[in-house]
Amino acid sequence: MNKFLLSVHVLAAIVFVGPVTVAASMFPPLARRTLASDHPETGVLRMLHRISRGYAIGGLTVPVFGLAVGAGLGVLGDYWLIISMVLTLAAAGVLAFVVLPGQGRVLAAADASREVREDLLPQAKALSMTTGIFALLWAVVVVLMIVRPGSTTGV
């Protein structure tokens, strides 16, 4: 059963977390160009936001199956897993409370006047940093999942 749960956990991470990370990372540079444009085109931005939002919801399966795997292996108390869970929660918070709302603000302003778009440009630039933080948090979680420092389950 642990092999099945681990397989679903890893597949969910690949299928959901990978695309949301890529879509969220592609959004800020395009947002800056769109906000600075005299004739903003928002179709691709809307698609990237929809991908980010939809795959974020699907990504909730990753920690659910991760907890099931951890419980099955009896490692829920190991510090590498606890740190991974905290970082996963932080990544989810960054995505849900900073990245997705920031994308929504850019989309709301994309069709507004030039002055409104220019006022939002610094926020679009800051979105690059927050999506980078989101991606970095996930990268650290992946490394912890592979290396499992101090684990007695063997690698």
HUQUITA-V114844 format. One record per backbone hydrogen bond with DSSP energy under -0.5 kcal/mol. CO is the residue of the C=O (numbers start at 1). NH is the residue of the N-H. E is the energy in kcal/mol with one decimal. If there is no record, write none. Layout:
# HUQUITA-V114844
co | nh | e
CO | NH | E
CO | NH | E
This chain:
# HUQUITA-V114844
co | nh | e
1 | 5 | -2.7
2 | 6 | -2.8
3 | 7 | -2.2
4 | 8 | -2.5
5 | 9 | -2.6
6 | 10 | -2.7
7 | 11 | -2.7
8 | 12 | -2.8
9 | 13 | -2.0
10 | 14 | -2.3
11 | 15 | -3.2
12 | 16 | -2.7
12 | 17 | -0.8
13 | 17 | -0.6
13 | 18 | -1.5
16 | 20 | -1.8
17 | 21 | -2.1
18 | 22 | -2.3
19 | 23 | -3.1
20 | 24 | -2.3
21 | 25 | -1.8
22 | 26 | -1.9
23 | 27 | -1.3
24 | 28 | -0.8
25 | 29 | -0.5
26 | 30 | -1.2
27 | 31 | -2.7
28 | 32 | -2.5
29 | 33 | -1.9
30 | 34 | -2.7
31 | 35 | -2.9
32 | 36 | -1.7
33 | 37 | -0.8
34 | 37 | -0.8
40 | 42 | -0.5
42 | 46 | -2.8
43 | 47 | -1.9
44 | 48 | -2.8
45 | 49 | -2.4
46 | 50 | -2.4
47 | 51 | -2.6
48 | 52 | -2.6
49 | 53 | -2.8
50 | 54 | -2.8
51 | 55 | -2.8
52 | 56 | -1.4
53 | 57 | -1.5
54 | 58 | -1.9
55 | 59 | -2.1
57 | 60 | -1.3
58 | 61 | -1.9
59 | 62 | -1.4
59 | 63 | -0.6
60 | 64 | -1.2
61 | 65 | -2.6
62 | 66 | -2.2
63 | 67 | -2.6
64 | 68 | -1.6
65 | 69 | -2.4
66 | 70 | -2.7
67 | 71 | -2.6
68 | 72 | -2.2
69 | 73 | -2.2
70 | 74 | -0.8
70 | 75 | -2.4
70 | 76 | -0.6
75 | 78 | -1.9
78 | 81 | -0.6
78 | 82 | -2.2
79 | 83 | -2.8
80 | 84 | -1.7
81 | 85 | -2.5
82 | 86 | -2.3
83 | 87 | -2.7
84 | 88 | -2.4
85 | 89 | -2.3
86 | 90 | -2.4
87 | 91 | -2.7
88 | 92 | -2.6
89 | 93 | -2.3
90 | 94 | -2.6
91 | 95 | -2.4
92 | 96 | -3.0
93 | 97 | -2.8
94 | 98 | -1.6
94 | 99 | -2.6
95 | 100 | -2.7
98 | 102 | -1.9
99 | 103 | -2.6
100 | 104 | -2.2
101 | 105 | -2.3
102 | 106 | -2.1
103 | 107 | -2.5
104 | 108 | -2.3
105 | 109 | -1.8
106 | 110 | -1.4
107 | 111 | -0.5
109 | 112 | -1.8
113 | 117 | -2.2
114 | 118 | -2.5
115 | 119 | -2.0
116 | 120 | -1.2
117 | 121 | -0.7
118 | 121 | -0.6
120 | 124 | -1.9
121 | 125 | -2.1
122 | 126 | -2.3
123 | 127 | -1.5
124 | 128 | -0.7
125 | 128 | -1.0
125 | 129 | -0.7
126 | 130 | -2.0
127 | 131 | -2.4
128 | 132 | -1.7
129 | 133 | -2.4
130 | 134 | -2.3
131 | 135 | -2.3
132 | 136 | -2.6
133 | 137 | -2.6
134 | 138 | -1.8
135 | 139 | -2.2
136 | 140 | -2.3
137 | 141 | -2.0
138 | 142 | -2.4
139 | 143 | -2.2
140 | 144 | -2.6
141 | 145 | -2.4
142 | 146 | -1.8
143 | 147 | -3.2
144 | 148 | -2.0
148 | 151 | -2.2
